């Protein structure tokens, strides 16, 4: 059974009058976590599209880079997108539901944030409203401000460079702690680890960019500490 068939089944299970956010109260274990991950990206992406006022072809193409939508399954993806856009609930409602579902899985919340950043900058512009949206989602997810800045540096243009933010560590942290953070980031970017978390295979490709950034950040910090 395909991911998109499972998504269709999850939507069909919504009771009359229930909002899309109710899906996250029900999907807890694999393969349902992959369904929840995908719905989270689509739903928050739809809410983010309202934040900057438009949905561009580039943003749609960026979504297709994260999720390979098979022919005949576009309607299921569009249904999730439209349900989220039409829902009167604010994006914070969705973010809190998602944060609660993955409360013991911080790394998956980071994976979701990466997908959202990828879509936000796909049109070549990083809108102030998108920044405010993503910052608030990050806060609801319980991510530190330096973690948010590190994500933004890797995706948004013209951002200040800080290797410590990329590794989500404090500048005064001991080198051994920074090394441990780097190794953890590399380990969590492995495709097997990501799929075990419920990240769909199509979205694993985002980790390639993350690996380049965290390895470069570690090299920069280790060189500066050795000087």
N, C-alpha and C positions, 0 to 999 in steps of 0.2 A: 504494500500500500504506500503510495507516494506521500511526501510531506504535504503537498497541496490538497490531496484527498483528505488527509487528517485535519487540515485546517478547515476544509469545507464541513467535515463532520462536527468539528468543535463549534463552528458558527451555527450549524443546524440544531445543536443541543441547547442553544440559548432559548430560554423561555420567552414567551411573548412579553414585550415591554422591557426585557433586560437589555442593558447596555453592553457594548463590546468589552468593557473593563471586567465584566463578570467572568470572562474566560479565564483570567489569571487566578481565580479562586479555585479552579478545578484541575488545572494542568500542573502536575507535580513531579512526575517521574518520566524517564525516557520511555518511548519516543515523544511523550507529550511535552517535555521540556524544549525540544526542537521546535515544536509547534508554537509554544509560548514565546520562544526567542524570536521567531519570524514574525509573529503577530505584534510583538513589542516594537520591532523595528518599523513595521508598516504603520502601526497606529501612532507612534510618537513621530514618525516621519510626516504623517498626515497633519498632525497638530503643528509641527514645525513649519510645514508649508503655509499654514494659516498665519504663522508669526511674521513671515516676510512677505506675505500677500500674494504669492504666486507659486505655481508649480511649473518649472521649466522642463524642456525636453532633456536637458543635461541631468537634472535631478532624477528624472525617470530612468535615464540611461544608467546613472550611478546606482540606482536601486537594482537594476538588472545585473550590474557587476557583482553585487553582494549576493543576490539570489537569482539563480538561473530558472526563470519561469518557463516551464514547458508549454508548447503550443496547446491550446485548449484549456489552460489553467489561469489565463489572464483574468477571467471573470472572478475567480476566487480571491486573487490578490486585490482586484479593484473593489470587491465587496468589503474587504477589511478596511481598505483606505477610505472608502465612502462612509462606512459606519463610524469610523473615528472622526472624520471631518464633520459629519452631521450631528454627532453626539453633543449635547449641551454641556456635558461634563468637561471641565478644563483638563489641560494636559497633565496638571499636577495629580489629578485623580488616577490617571493611567500610570504615571511615574511611581506613585505610592504603591499601587497594586503590584507593579513589576518589582519594586524594591522589596516588598514583603515576600513575594514568591522566591526571589533569589537572595534572601537576607543572609543565608549562610554560604553564599557563593559570590563573593566580591568580584572575582575575575570575570564572571559572565556579565555582570553589570558594566564592567570596563569594555567587554566585547560589544555590548549594545551601544555604549557611548561612541566607540570607534565607528560603528556602522552609521550612526547619526551624523558624526562629523564628516564622514566620507560623502554622505548625501548633501549635507549643508554647503560644502564648498565645490560641489560638482559644476555649478554654473560659473565658477571663477570669481565669485563674490562671497564675502563673509559678512552678512548683514548684521547690524547692531542688534536687531530683534532676535536673530538666530543665536547670537552670542548670549543674550539674556536668557533665552529659552534653554540653551544647553547648560548654562551655568546653574540654573535653578534645578534642572533635572539631575545634574551631577550632585548638587547639595542634597536633594531628596534621596539619591542613591547612597548617600553617606560617604562620598569620595572627598578627599582633602583638596584644598584649593590648589596646592602645588601639582596634584594629579591632574586636575582640570587644565591648568596652564600647560602641563606637559602634553596633554592630548591636543590642545589648541595649537601649540607650537608645531606639532607634527603635521597638522592638516591645514590650518588657516594661514594665509599669506602675511608676510611682514610682521611676524610676532617676535618678541624678544627671545633670544636663545638662552636656555639655562639647562645644562645637562642634569642637574640635580632634580629639576622638575620632571624631566623625561623618565627618570628612574623612581620618581615619587619618594624622594628621600630629602632630609634636611641637609643644608650645606655643612652643618657642623657635625654630621654623623661620622662615627669612626669608619675607616676604610673597610674594615671587615664587614660592617653592617651594609655598606654600599655594595660591596661585592656580593653579599647574600641577596640583596634586592635585585641586582643584575641577573644572577643565576636563576632566581625565582621567575623573573620576567621572561628569560629565555625558555625555561622549562614550561611555563604556562602557555607559551606560544607554539609549542609542538602540536602538530595536527591531531595526534592521538589524544592529547590532553583536552584539546578544544572540543573534539567530537564527543568525548566522555562527558563534557559539561553540557552537552545538548546544543552546541553550535552547529548549524547545518554545514555540510561539507563545502557548499558554495561560498560561505562566509569566511572560511578558514584562510582564504587568500589574503585577507586584511592583515593577518599576522606577519606577512612578509615585510611589510612596511614597518611594523612595530619592531621586528628583529633588527633591521638595519639601524633604526634610531637608538634602541637600547644598547646595542653593541658599540655604536659610535660614542654614546654618552659615557659608557664605562671606560672606554679607551681615553677619552678626554679627561675624565676625572682622575684616573689612575696615573696618567702622565703628569697632570698638574700637582698631584700629591707627592710624586717622586722627585719633582724639581726642587 
